[in-house]
Amino acid sequence: MRKKRILLLSEGFGSGHTQAAHALASALRRTNPGLIIRVLELGAFLHPTIAPWIFTAYRKTVVSQPKLYGKLYRSQSKKPLNGFLQLALHRIFYRKAEAVIEQLRPDIIICTHPFPNLIVSRLKKQHGLHIPLCTLLTDYDAHGSWINDEVDRYFVSAPDVKRRLVAKGVSSRRIKVTGLPVHPSISEQYSVDEIYLEFGLRDMPTVMLMGGGWGLLDEKLLKRIVHWRDRVQLLFCLGTNEKARQQLQSSELYRHPNIHLFGYTREIGKLMEVSDLLITKPGGMTCTEAMIKGVPMLFYNPIPGQEEENCQYFTEHGYGEELTSLSELDGYFTRFMENRRDKNKNTRKSSSRRLSSLFAKSVMQMLR
């Protein structure tokens, strides 16, 4: 009997989309070991030479011109991308996508980024592709670029997102509230003492600072935080930004036993386990992981667009607060030093496992 095949398509515009795809693949493999699952960043797979340049240009635009990015994001937020843009994306960048799908012969396709979602929708509409298409929205917003009539099922992070999709004309029957999938390590229970020993940490108030997969940490924020190094243990996570990590490592200001610098790591779950506060840009995946681990969040410099929407969601629901001025930082640090959080997070972890199983159950129902 032929094994069922699942194709997960993402893109390299930020790390969260692909991170969600791999987390969903892990959840599916845990519950259904016999599945054949493939995760692809479709643009990078089709254009391994050109794609990195495009992703770099995108990152530079987001960082250097956030207001422009926000304006573009909002201009397309209420409706799907128009036919001309869809055709241009298909002809210029995704022309060979149909051949890849035919070669891999998936029984179902799940997209975690709007672009492959759009391309597969177009192939279904105009090229007669007969494969169920699921779409996982990786933020706490329902941007118009995700919406296509050919999507059979939407997986969304929260009821608020479902309501936004319905308001934009998507039938509620096509939407499943599942939460966002996270890596299994986020749901694991760890010995705090063993984590301290593994990473050379101390049992003291601990603040974790994350700049997303790109490691975008604000220099003024860093210099303000570092003044607390004698009273607070600081974990700086710089993702793939190796240049920034080396610069901090070479600076006398950051050479202190209570300051720990991390590049790209798969141990975020462990580091969150011992953290009393997370200061971060409000990316959908990072915020979801911190919510599951029960770490209070402080958001800084959200990029106009999806990060603003994520920030609004998590602040409104009491999972964090937005840092609007560096002068507020001392007050936050004082408060969290006096009220170190309860380390018992079993309830949230059980919720994480339950939500992950919803993905697997929903996908398997569509495969039958």
C-alpha positions in Angstrom: 0.0 0.0 0.0 1.4 3.4 -1.0 2.3 5.6 2.0 0.6 9.0 2.2 2.7 12.0 1.2 2.5 15.5 2.6 4.3 18.5 1.1 4.9 21.5 3.3 5.8 24.7 1.3 7.3 27.7 2.9 9.6 30.7 2.0 12.7 32.2 3.4 11.2 35.7 4.1 12.1 35.5 7.9 12.6 32.3 9.8 9.1 31.9 11.3 7.4 30.5 8.2 9.8 27.6 7.8 10.0 27.1 11.5 6.3 26.5 11.6 6.5 24.1 8.7 9.1 22.0 10.4 7.2 22.1 13.7 4.0 20.9 11.9 6.1 18.1 10.2 7.3 17.0 13.6 3.8 16.9 15.0 2.6 14.8 12.1 5.5 12.4 12.3 4.9 11.9 16.1 1.3 10.9 15.6 1.6 9.2 12.2 5.2 7.7 11.7 4.2 6.1 8.4 3.8 9.4 6.6 6.3 10.7 4.0 6.7 14.4 4.7 8.8 16.9 2.8 9.5 20.5 3.8 10.6 22.9 1.0 11.3 26.6 0.8 9.9 26.7 -2.7 11.6 29.8 -4.0 15.0 28.8 -2.7 14.5 25.2 -4.1 13.7 26.5 -7.5 16.3 29.3 -7.6 19.1 28.4 -5.1 21.4 31.2 -6.5 18.9 34.0 -6.9 16.7 33.4 -3.8 19.3 34.4 -1.2 19.7 37.8 -2.9 16.0 38.4 -2.8 15.7 37.4 0.8 18.6 39.7 1.7 17.0 42.6 -0.2 13.8 41.9 1.7 15.5 42.0 5.0 17.3 45.2 4.3 14.1 46.9 3.2 12.2 45.8 6.3 15.1 47.0 8.6 16.0 50.2 6.8 12.5 51.3 5.6 10.0 49.8 8.1 7.4 52.6 7.3 7.5 51.7 3.6 7.1 48.0 4.4 4.2 48.8 6.7 2.5 50.9 4.0 2.8 48.0 1.5 1.5 45.5 4.1 -1.6 47.5 4.9 -2.3 48.3 1.2 -2.9 44.6 0.6 -4.4 43.6 3.9 -8.1 43.7 3.1 -8.1 41.6 -0.2 -6.3 38.9 -2.0 -3.4 39.8 -4.4 -4.7 40.8 -7.8 -4.5 38.6 -10.8 -1.6 40.6 -12.4 0.6 40.1 -9.3 -0.3 36.4 -9.1 0.6 36.0 -12.8 3.9 37.9 -12.4 5.0 35.8 -9.4 4.2 32.6 -11.2 5.9 33.5 -14.5 9.0 35.2 -12.9 9.7 33.0 -9.9 7.5 29.9 -9.6 7.3 28.8 -13.2 8.6 25.3 -12.4 6.5 24.8 -9.3 4.0 22.5 -11.1 6.8 20.2 -12.2 8.1 19.9 -8.7 4.7 19.0 -7.3 4.2 16.4 -10.1 7.5 14.8 -9.3 6.9 14.6 -5.5 3.2 13.5 -5.9 1.9 14.7 -2.6 -1.6 13.7 -1.3 -2.0 17.0 0.4 -0.1 20.4 0.3 0.2 22.6 3.3 1.6 26.2 2.9 3.1 28.3 5.6 3.8 31.4 3.5 1.4 33.4 1.2 3.5 33.0 -2.0 3.5 29.2 -2.4 -0.1 29.3 -1.1 -0.9 31.7 -4.0 1.0 29.6 -6.6 -0.7 26.3 -5.6 -4.1 28.0 -5.6 -3.4 29.3 -9.1 -2.3 25.8 -10.3 -5.6 24.4 -8.9 -7.7 27.1 -10.6 -6.0 27.3 -14.0 -4.0 24.1 -14.5 -6.3 21.5 -13.1 -4.2 20.5 -10.1 -6.4 18.2 -7.9 -4.7 18.2 -4.5 -6.2 19.3 -1.2 -4.5 22.6 -0.1 -4.2 23.7 3.5 -2.9 27.0 4.6 -1.3 27.8 8.0 -1.3 31.5 8.9 1.8 32.0 10.9 0.9 35.3 12.6 -2.0 36.6 14.7 -3.5 38.5 11.7 -5.4 37.6 8.6 -3.7 39.4 5.8 -5.4 39.4 2.4 -2.4 37.8 0.7 -3.3 34.5 2.4 -6.8 34.3 1.0 -7.7 32.3 -2.0 -10.9 30.5 -3.0 -8.9 27.3 -3.8 -7.7 26.8 -0.2 -9.6 23.8 1.3 -8.7 24.5 4.9 -7.2 27.3 6.9 -5.3 26.6 10.1 -5.2 29.7 12.3 -3.6 30.7 15.6 -6.6 32.0 17.5 -10.4 32.7 17.4 -9.6 36.4 16.7 -7.9 35.4 13.4 -10.8 33.2 12.4 -13.1 36.1 12.9 -10.9 38.3 10.7 -10.9 35.7 7.9 -14.7 35.3 8.1 -15.0 39.1 7.9 -13.0 39.0 4.6 -15.4 36.5 3.1 -13.9 33.1 4.0 -16.5 30.5 5.1 -16.1 29.5 8.8 -16.4 25.9 7.7 -13.0 26.2 6.0 -11.2 27.5 9.1 -9.8 25.5 12.0 -8.5 27.1 15.1 -5.4 25.0 16.0 -2.9 27.4 17.5 0.6 27.6 15.9 2.7 24.4 15.9 5.9 24.7 17.9 9.0 22.5 18.1 8.6 19.5 20.4 11.4 20.9 22.6 9.2 23.8 23.6 6.7 21.4 25.3 9.4 19.3 27.1 9.9 19.5 30.8 13.5 20.2 31.8 15.5 20.1 35.0 16.3 23.7 35.7 19.5 22.7 37.6 20.7 20.7 34.6 20.1 23.7 32.3 22.2 25.9 34.6 25.0 23.3 34.5 24.8 22.8 30.7 25.0 26.5 29.8 27.1 27.7 32.8 24.2 29.8 34.2 23.4 30.9 37.7 20.2 30.7 39.7 19.3 34.4 39.6 16.9 36.8 37.9 17.3 36.0 34.2 16.3 38.1 31.2 16.4 36.7 27.6 16.7 39.0 24.7 15.8 37.8 21.2 16.0 39.5 17.8 14.2 36.9 15.8 16.0 34.5 13.3 17.9 37.5 11.9 19.2 38.5 15.3 18.1 42.2 14.9 19.0 43.6 18.3 18.7 47.4 18.9 22.1 48.8 20.0 20.6 51.4 22.3 18.5 48.8 24.0 21.5 46.5 24.5 23.5 49.3 26.1 20.6 50.2 28.4 20.1 46.5 29.5 23.8 45.8 30.0 23.8 48.3 33.0 21.9 45.6 34.9 24.5 42.9 34.4 25.5 42.8 38.1 22.0 42.1 39.2 20.4 40.3 36.3 21.6 37.3 34.2 21.3 38.3 30.5 20.9 35.8 27.6 21.4 37.5 24.2 20.1 35.3 21.3 21.4 36.6 18.0 20.1 33.9 15.6 22.0 33.8 12.3 23.5 37.2 12.9 27.0 35.9 13.5 28.5 39.3 12.7 26.6 40.9 15.6 27.5 38.1 18.0 31.2 38.4 17.2 31.0 42.2 17.7 29.4 41.9 21.1 31.9 39.1 22.0 34.8 41.4 21.2 33.4 44.3 23.2 34.6 44.8 26.8 31.1 46.0 27.7 29.7 42.6 27.2 32.5 40.5 28.8 30.8 39.7 32.1 30.0 36.4 33.9 26.3 37.2 33.8 26.2 37.9 30.1 25.8 35.0 27.7 25.8 35.3 23.9 24.1 32.7 21.7 24.1 32.4 18.0 21.7 30.1 16.2 20.6 27.4 18.6 18.0 24.7 18.8 17.9 25.0 22.6 15.5 28.0 22.8 13.1 25.8 24.9 15.7 25.3 27.6 16.8 28.9 27.6 13.1 30.0 28.0 12.7 27.5 30.8 15.1 29.5 33.0 14.1 33.0 31.9 12.0 35.2 34.0 11.4 37.8 31.2 11.7 37.8 27.4 12.4 41.0 25.6 11.7 40.4 21.9 10.4 41.6 18.6 6.8 40.2 18.3 7.3 37.5 15.7 4.4 35.0 15.7 6.4 31.9 16.4 8.6 33.4 19.1 5.6 34.8 20.9 3.8 31.5 20.7 6.8 29.6 22.2 7.1 32.1 25.1 3.3 31.9 25.7 3.5 28.1 26.0 6.5 28.3 28.3 4.8 30.9 30.4 7.5 33.6 30.0 6.2 37.2 30.4 7.1 39.3 27.3 8.3 42.8 26.7 8.0 43.9 23.0 10.2 46.5 21.4 10.3 48.1 17.9 7.6 46.0 16.2 8.0 46.2 12.5 4.8 47.9 11.0 2.6 45.1 9.6 2.3 41.6 11.1 4.6 42.4 14.1 2.3 45.3 15.1 -0.7 42.9 14.8 1.1 40.3 16.9 2.0 42.9 19.5 -1.6 44.0 19.8 -2.9 40.5 20.2 -0.4 39.5 22.9 -0.7 42.7 24.9 -4.5 42.7 24.7 -4.6 39.1 26.0 -2.2 39.8 28.9 0.9 37.9 27.7 3.2 40.9 27.5 3.6 44.6 27.3 5.1 47.0 24.7 8.2 48.9 25.6 7.5 52.3 24.2 10.5 54.1 25.7 13.9 52.9 27.0 13.3 55.0 30.1 10.6 52.5 31.1 13.1 49.6 31.1 14.4 50.1 34.7 10.9 49.9 36.1 10.2 46.6 34.3 13.5 45.1 35.5 12.8 46.1 39.1 9.3 44.6 39.0 10.4 41.3 37.5 13.3 40.9 39.9 10.9 41.3 42.8 8.3 38.9 41.4 10.1 36.0 39.7 7.5 33.9 38.0 6.2 30.5 39.0 8.3 27.8 37.2 5.3 25.3 37.1 4.1 25.4 33.4 2.6 21.9 33.1 -0.9 23.3 32.2 0.4 25.3 29.3 2.6 22.5 28.1 -0.4 20.1 28.1 -2.3 22.7 26.1 0.6 22.8 23.6 0.5 19.1 23.0 -3.3 19.2 22.6 -3.1 22.0 20.0 -0.3 20.1 18.1 -2.5 17.0 17.9 -5.3 19.1 16.4 -3.1 19.8 13.3 -2.3 16.1 12.9 -6.0 15.1 13.3 -7.2 17.7 10.8 -4.7 16.8 8.2 -5.3 13.1 8.5 -9.0 13.6 8.1 -8.4 15.3 4.8 -6.1 12.5 3.7 -8.8 9.9 4.1 
